[in-house]
Amino acid sequence: MELSDKKTAEMFKAVCDENRIKILKLLQGGEKCACILLDDLHITQPTLSHHMKILCDSEIVVGRKEGKWMYYSISPEGADRAISVFRALTDVHGQGDCCCKE
């Protein structure tokens, strides 16, 4: 699986904020309505929308609309992709040649 550098950065941007980490922790318990997230996080609706857009753009979280409410959950496929990308980025391929060796 090959992701563009831009898409990879978007994926990791999603987990580089304290509120988004809190949201992911809340979603570990299963799908949550935006109203529940608002109550638990003590943030404004526009702030929640901003964070949810970043999480959904990363594909780690998915949302579905029911009536006037949005419901969010962790995407197992998106979470697996994020883990795979992180592993690929941190895979050491050997010692390599250093130009500074004497």
PyMOL commands that set and color helices and strands:
alter all, ss='L'
color gray80, all
select helices_A, chain A and resi 5-13+18-27+34-41+45-57+76-89
alter helices_A, ss='H'
color red, helices_A
select strands_A, chain A and resi 32-33+61-66+69-74
alter strands_A, ss='S'
color yellow, strands_A
deselect
rebuild
show_as cartoon
